[in-house]
């Protein structure tokens, strides 16, 4: 089956469940975990079907829409993913003493990068950080967007801080290496790149970095230039 057709039609299809079943909390968590297991194993069609089923059975559970949004991102259905994240946020806001959810806005920003909406992504990553200042995912996401927008030094300072805080984090090492290359510092670039690729050799694959890790175009271009340079 075509995953894109399945996912785009399944969300808007009329309900095929004539009578809504009631799930216990344990059953709900088990089913969400099942869908997440499909997602982690790359079985996106099965994950989507499971989360569609759960959305019918328990439409006021925000975690379902977070997980389904991630599946939709894997299928490159960015707008549909954003819709699910926003729906999750609406549900979370109903909880006592709750406001906007930082995970939601980090995920929205991530999907906006897929749409190449860099300014929107910068805004929403920054808002997620404001909501939860120690949340690392939007911090990394914002730095990636800053690099894409030409704010190289701002991004580079953050990449360097990642290396200082997490010296065995391959993404931070790889990002800082490419920033150093961009700045003409081959010694630092080679040093950090060697450590990064020993920890995770996938960074040697430009397609993986672009399509799976989802570095923005400016970083992917600099990565390709760096790999060409070191191969001489």
C-alpha positions in Angstrom: 0.0 0.0 0.0 1.1 3.6 -0.6 1.9 5.0 2.8 1.2 8.5 1.8 -2.3 7.7 0.5 -3.0 5.6 3.5 -2.0 8.2 6.0 -3.6 11.2 4.3 -6.9 9.5 3.8 -7.1 7.5 7.0 -7.1 10.6 9.2 -10.1 12.2 7.5 -12.0 9.0 6.8 -15.4 8.6 8.4 -15.4 6.4 11.5 -15.7 2.7 10.9 -16.3 2.0 14.6 -20.1 2.1 15.1 -19.9 2.0 18.9 -17.0 3.6 20.7 -15.3 1.1 23.0 -14.0 2.0 26.4 -10.3 1.4 27.0 -8.9 1.0 30.5 -5.9 3.2 31.3 -3.7 0.0 31.2 -5.1 -1.0 27.8 -4.6 2.5 26.5 -1.0 2.7 27.6 -0.3 -0.8 26.2 -1.7 0.2 22.8 0.2 3.5 22.7 3.4 1.6 23.5 2.5 -0.9 20.7 2.1 2.0 18.2 5.4 3.5 19.4 7.1 0.2 19.0 5.9 0.1 15.3 7.3 3.6 14.9 10.7 2.8 16.4 11.0 -0.2 14.1 10.2 1.8 11.0 6.7 0.1 10.5 5.0 3.4 9.8 1.9 2.0 8.2 1.2 -0.2 11.2 2.0 2.6 13.6 -0.4 4.9 11.8 -3.2 2.4 11.8 -2.8 1.8 15.5 -2.8 5.5 16.3 -5.8 6.1 14.1 -7.6 3.3 15.9 -6.7 4.8 19.3 -7.8 8.3 18.2 -11.2 6.9 17.5 -11.4 5.0 20.8 -9.8 7.7 23.0 -10.0 11.1 21.2 -9.2 13.1 24.3 -5.8 11.5 24.9 -3.1 14.0 23.8 -0.3 11.5 23.7 -2.0 9.7 20.8 -1.7 12.8 18.7 1.9 13.4 19.6 2.8 9.9 18.5 0.7 10.1 15.4 2.3 13.4 14.5 5.7 11.9 14.7 4.6 9.1 12.3 3.2 11.7 10.0 6.5 13.5 10.0 8.2 10.2 9.0 5.8 10.1 6.1 6.7 13.8 5.2 3.1 14.9 5.9 4.2 18.0 7.7 0.9 19.9 7.8 -1.0 16.9 9.1 1.6 16.4 11.8 1.3 20.0 12.9 -2.5 19.6 13.1 -2.0 16.6 15.4 0.5 18.5 17.6 -1.9 21.4 17.9 -4.7 19.1 18.8 -2.5 17.5 21.5 -1.8 21.0 22.9 -5.5 21.8 23.1 -6.0 18.6 25.1 -3.1 19.2 27.4 -4.3 22.8 28.1 -7.4 21.4 29.7 -5.5 19.9 32.6 -5.5 21.9 35.8 -2.8 24.6 36.0 -1.5 23.7 32.5 -0.5 25.9 29.7 1.2 25.3 26.4 3.3 22.2 26.2 7.0 22.5 25.3 7.2 19.1 23.6 4.3 20.2 21.4 5.9 23.4 20.3 9.3 21.7 19.7 7.6 19.1 17.5 5.6 21.8 15.7 8.9 23.6 15.0 10.5 20.4 13.8 7.7 19.8 11.3 8.0 23.5 10.2 11.6 22.8 9.2 10.2 20.1 6.9 8.1 22.8 5.3 11.2 25.0 5.0 9.4 27.5 7.2 12.6 28.6 9.0 11.3 31.8 10.7 8.3 29.9 12.1 10.5 27.1 13.3 12.9 29.6 15.0 9.9 31.2 16.7 8.4 27.9 17.9 11.7 26.3 19.0 12.4 29.5 21.0 8.9 29.4 22.6 9.5 25.7 23.6 12.8 26.8 25.3 11.0 29.6 27.1 8.4 27.1 28.4 11.1 24.6 29.5 14.6 26.2 29.5 16.5 22.9 30.2 14.8 21.1 27.3 17.6 20.1 25.0 15.7 19.1 21.8 14.5 22.6 20.9 17.9 24.0 21.9 19.5 21.9 19.2 16.6 22.5 16.8 16.9 26.3 17.2 20.7 26.2 16.6 20.2 24.2 13.4 17.7 26.8 12.2 20.0 29.6 13.1 22.7 28.0 11.0 20.3 27.8 8.1 19.4 31.4 8.5 23.1 32.5 8.4 23.5 33.0 12.1 26.6 30.9 12.0 28.4 32.2 15.1 25.3 32.0 17.3 24.7 28.4 16.1 28.4 27.5 16.4 28.6 28.8 20.0 25.8 26.5 20.9 27.4 23.5 19.1 30.6 24.1 21.0 28.6 24.2 24.3 27.1 20.8 23.4 30.6 19.4 23.0 31.6 20.8 26.3 28.5 19.4 28.1 28.3 16.1 26.2 31.8 15.2 24.9 30.6 11.8 23.6 27.4 13.1 21.9 28.0 12.4 18.2 25.5 14.9 16.8 27.1 17.8 18.8 30.6 16.8 17.8 29.6 16.5 14.1 27.8 19.8 14.1 30.7 21.6 15.7 33.1 20.0 13.3 31.1 21.3 10.3 30.9 24.7 11.9 34.7 24.7 12.3 35.1 23.7 8.7 32.8 26.5 7.6 35.0 28.9 9.6 38.2 27.6 7.9 39.5 25.8 11.0 40.4 22.4 9.5 42.4 21.2 12.6 39.4 21.6 14.9 37.0 20.2 12.3 39.1 17.1 11.7 39.6 16.5 15.4 35.9 16.6 16.3 34.8 14.9 13.1 37.0 11.9 13.8 35.5 11.5 17.3 32.0 11.9 16.0 32.3 9.3 13.3 34.0 6.8 15.5 31.0 7.1 17.8 28.4 7.0 15.0 29.6 6.3 11.4 26.2 7.2 9.9 27.4 10.9 9.8 29.6 9.8 6.9 26.4 9.3 4.9 25.1 12.6 3.6 21.8 11.1 2.6 21.3 9.8 6.2 22.2 13.2 7.7 19.8 14.9 5.3 16.8 12.5 5.2 16.9 10.8 8.6 18.8 13.1 11.0 17.3 16.0 9.0 20.1 18.6 9.2 18.9 21.7 7.3 20.2 22.4 3.7 23.0 24.8 4.7 24.6 22.3 7.1 24.1 19.4 4.6 25.8 21.5 1.9 28.8 22.3 4.2 29.0 18.6 5.2 29.2 17.5 1.6 31.9 20.1 1.0 33.8 19.0 4.0 33.7 15.3 3.0 34.9 16.2 -0.5 37.8 18.2 1.0 38.9 15.4 3.3 38.7 12.8 0.5 41.3 14.6 -1.6 
